[in-house]
Every structure is written in structure tokens, then in C-alpha cells.
């Protein structure tokens, strides 16, 4: 499961949502504004959004999410071998 931590006016957060929808991947979107303490606890030292959890593991932001999604999609097509 993908968890996206973002804010209401974040273009990159919207791109994360669109990427998950296009790839038909299950995701949850959490507004940081609704629970700042949770964000600070999960991502100490981070002060930008989006921040992404992939199966509860922090992977980074949009670029890292796009890389993981591409790996999964390629793997499902039988073309990716790591």
C-alpha cells in the first residue's frame, strides 16, 4: 500500500495521486495539515511534501514513487529483472 503525505496546494502531491490512479495502485492520501505531529514523528527532519510510504517504508517523494511504480509495472509485464 502507498501512503502519500501531502498538502492541499501541492502540485507534486497531486502528481503522486495521478500516478497511482493511472497505474491502478492502491493508495491513501493524508493531508499533513490535519496531523502535523504525525508527519513530524514519521518523517523527522523533513519539511517538504510529498513524503511517500511504500508498504510502511519511507521512500522519499514523487521521483522515488515514480521509480517504484515503474519497476512494479515493468515487472508485471515480465520485462524487469532485478
Secondary structure, DSSP 4 states (H G I P E B T S, - for coil): -EEEEE-TT-HHHHHHHHHHHHTT--EEEEEGGG-HHHHHHHTTT--SS-EEEETTEEEESHHHHHHHHHHHHHHHTT----
